[in-house]
Amino acid sequence: MAIDPAASMQSDAFDPASNHLDARIEIVRTRLLRRRRELVVTRHDTGAVELRVEAGDRAQAGRLLAQVHGELHSKSVMEFFREWHVIS
């Protein structure tokens, strides 16, 4: 399902995505009761999950989260979603 962040968040090119989105690492259990880390990006206004991807081991997850936080502060919502292929 395509997301239209311009319509849903009223973001413009000078408005950083961090004003609308937040990122965190969640530890989830698999069907085999193993734990894995996932990067989760949510909306501030509704709490809806916009992006969820596997984050790797502890070190990889930390680097990924730092990268995403940097991108949320330096890109618009549209730019962030395009780079992460949330929209085409």
Buried (B, 14 or more C-beta within 10 A) or exposed (E): EEBEBBEBBEBEEEBBBBEBBBBEBEEEEEEEEEEBBBBBBBBEEEEEEBBEEEBBEEEEBBEBBEEBBEBBEEBBBBBBBBEBEBBE
